[in-house]
Structures are given as structure tokens and as C-alpha cells.
């Protein structure tokens, strides 16, 4: 029987290196995939993934299973670590329109990590304005007001684009799952 993520985090909080090793092996591809999606550079994504697991180790005792799943908690740490890197490193392109265009390019899409491929492919099928709003909100953590300001649209339009973009993304992922299921 395999240990739950919550049990592994409890072990990490107690200083158990074996629990940490299992936890890292279980989630390393997903964390790296998210980091690569955000920063776009494999070597930097590796650094972000490493920093994510260091932070998870340090703060494992702060995880509260009543507030959400361990995977969600870990990916939030990864997202914040990646955004921190983007804020510090100015040589990494962060233009959301360019990011959406990159996702739509089949050659670049093939390079993506397996865990992020479905999301990237689905996002490429979402209307451009909505996809941009979703990337700005979900990846870069911008508020509706910040998105409205950056894209030059009214606040209500920005919020609508986020909502519709997330709905389209969910529908695309559901359709993809149904097609892949035998």
C-alpha cells in the first residue's frame, strides 16, 4: 500500500528523508511541467522545481488537509516560486500573448512535459483573448483589474474573458479526456 500525500507531508514535517524522497518522486514531473510552462526555460524550470520541494520540506508542517489537497498546495508553491523567478530574471520572456502563441505552435507543443501537454493543447483551442486572460490570471496571478489595465479593456470584459476562458478550457479538457478514454 502506498502512503498518501498527507502522510508523506507529515513524515517530511517530522524530518523523514524517505517520506520526502517518495513525495518528490511522486510529484517531480508535475512540478517541473508547471515550472517549465511558466518560465519557458528547462534549466530554470529545474531550479524552480528544486526550490519548490525545498519550500515544501521547510513548510510541510504548515500543510492543512482541511484546506485542500496536497497536490494543490504543492503546485501553488511551484507557481509562486516560478513567478518569483520571473520577477527577478528580466531575460525570461513573460509576454502572455507570446506565451499563448508558443502554446499554439505544434513544434513547441511537442516539447512540453507530459503533464502539461493536455492543458497546453486545450488552451490553444480557447479564443486568444480568453486564453490570454486565463494565462495572466492563473499563471501570473494577476487580478481582473490588472488584466483589464494590461490588455486595455474594461474590468467587466476582463472578468468575463477569464470566466469564459476557464469554461472553454474545462470543456476542451473534458472533451480530450473523453476522446482518450477507451
ZIUR-V944482 format. One record per backbone hydrogen bond with DSSP energy under -0.5 kcal/mol. NH is the residue of the N-H (numbers start at 0). CO is the residue of the C=O. If there is no record, write none. Layout:
# ZIUR-V944482
NH/CO
NH/CO
This chain:
# ZIUR-V944482
7/3
8/4
9/5
10/6
11/7
12/8
13/9
14/11
15/10
16/14
19/15
20/16
21/17
22/18
23/19
24/20
25/21
26/22
27/23
30/26
31/27
32/28
33/29
34/30
35/31
36/32
37/33
38/34
39/35
44/40
45/41
46/42
47/43
48/44
49/45
50/46
51/47
52/48
53/49
54/50
55/51
56/52
57/53
58/54
59/56
61/58
62/59
64/62
66/63
67/63
72/68
73/69
74/70
75/71
76/72
77/73
78/74
79/75
80/76
81/77
82/78
83/79
84/80
85/81
86/82
87/83
88/84
89/87
91/88
92/90
98/94
99/95
100/96
101/97
102/98
103/99
104/100
104/101
105/103
108/104
109/105
110/106
110/107
111/107
111/108
115/112
116/112
117/113
119/115
120/116
121/117
122/118
123/119
124/120
124/121
125/122
130/126
131/127
132/128
133/129
134/130
135/131
136/132
137/133
138/133
138/134
139/134
140/136
141/135
146/142
147/143
148/144
149/145
150/146
151/147
152/147
157/153
158/154
159/155
160/156
161/157
162/158
163/159
164/160
165/161
166/162
167/163
168/164
169/165
170/166
171/167
172/168
173/169
174/170
175/171
176/172
177/173
178/174
179/175
180/176
